[in-house]
């Protein structure tokens, strides 16, 4: 059975659009593409993995 490595890595925190904003009220997480507040573990279909995550997925995909 093939392993779905994307499922293992897919979350907002690993996306190129994920932003951490520190302010007077604490830390907020935002998707810069959608403009929504998010959380690191959330998942959206527009997910684009960061370069280092892409490399990890490629390494895990090799036999």
C-alpha positions as a LaTeX table, in Angstrom:
\begin{tabular}{lrrr}
\hline
Residue & $x$ (\AA) & $y$ (\AA) & $z$ (\AA) \\
\hline
Unk1 & 0.00 & 0.00 & 0.00 \\
Unk2 & 1.51 & 3.40 & $-0.99$ \\
Unk3 & 2.18 & 5.89 & 1.78 \\
Unk4 & 0.62 & 9.35 & 1.45 \\
Unk5 & 3.48 & 11.58 & 2.63 \\
Unk6 & 1.47 & 14.71 & 1.88 \\
Unk7 & $-1.04$ & 13.70 & 4.55 \\
Unk8 & 1.79 & 13.44 & 7.08 \\
Unk9 & 3.09 & 16.96 & 6.37 \\
Unk10 & $-0.08$ & 18.80 & 5.31 \\
Unk11 & $-0.97$ & 21.52 & 7.82 \\
Unk12 & $-0.96$ & 25.31 & 7.85 \\
Unk13 & 2.31 & 25.53 & 9.78 \\
Unk14 & 4.16 & 23.88 & 6.87 \\
Unk15 & 2.65 & 26.14 & 4.17 \\
Unk16 & 4.41 & 29.05 & 2.46 \\
Unk17 & 1.38 & 31.25 & 3.23 \\
Unk18 & 1.46 & 30.67 & 7.01 \\
Unk19 & 2.34 & 33.79 & 9.03 \\
Unk20 & 2.93 & 34.30 & 12.75 \\
Unk21 & 1.96 & 37.76 & 13.97 \\
Unk22 & 3.11 & 38.90 & 17.39 \\
Unk23 & 1.20 & 41.77 & 18.92 \\
Unk24 & 0.19 & 43.33 & 22.21 \\
Unk25 & $-2.53$ & 40.69 & 22.63 \\
Unk26 & $-0.19$ & 37.77 & 22.02 \\
Unk27 & 0.50 & 35.59 & 18.99 \\
Unk28 & $-1.89$ & 35.22 & 16.07 \\
Unk29 & $-1.61$ & 32.88 & 13.10 \\
Unk30 & $-2.79$ & 33.96 & 9.66 \\
Unk31 & $-2.94$ & 32.65 & 6.12 \\
Unk32 & $-1.48$ & 35.42 & 3.98 \\
Unk33 & $-3.13$ & 33.99 & 0.86 \\
Unk34 & $-6.67$ & 33.67 & 2.22 \\
Unk35 & $-6.43$ & 36.43 & 4.83 \\
Unk36 & $-7.98$ & 34.18 & 7.48 \\
Unk37 & $-6.91$ & 33.60 & 11.03 \\
Unk38 & $-5.79$ & 29.99 & 11.31 \\
Unk39 & $-4.01$ & 27.57 & 13.60 \\
Unk40 & $-0.81$ & 25.62 & 12.87 \\
Unk41 & $-2.65$ & 22.28 & 12.69 \\
Unk42 & $-5.46$ & 23.41 & 10.36 \\
Unk43 & $-5.56$ & 22.19 & 6.77 \\
Unk44 & $-6.82$ & 23.93 & 3.64 \\
Unk45 & $-6.84$ & 22.78 & 0.01 \\
Unk46 & $-4.66$ & 25.72 & $-1.07$ \\
Unk47 & $-1.71$ & 24.26 & 0.86 \\
Unk48 & 1.70 & 24.85 & $-0.77$ \\
Unk49 & 4.51 & 23.25 & 1.25 \\
Unk50 & 7.55 & 25.27 & 2.27 \\
Unk51 & 10.77 & 24.37 & 0.48 \\
Unk52 & 12.22 & 22.41 & 3.40 \\
Unk53 & 8.96 & 20.46 & 3.77 \\
Unk54 & 8.96 & 19.70 & 0.03 \\
Unk55 & 12.49 & 18.27 & 0.40 \\
Unk56 & 11.44 & 16.12 & 3.38 \\
Unk57 & 8.48 & 14.77 & 1.42 \\
Unk58 & 10.76 & 13.93 & $-1.50$ \\
Unk59 & 13.22 & 12.16 & 0.80 \\
Unk60 & 10.44 & 10.14 & 2.43 \\
Unk61 & 9.11 & 9.22 & $-1.01$ \\
Unk62 & 12.40 & 7.65 & $-2.12$ \\
Unk63 & 12.52 & 3.85 & $-1.72$ \\
\hline
\end{tabular}
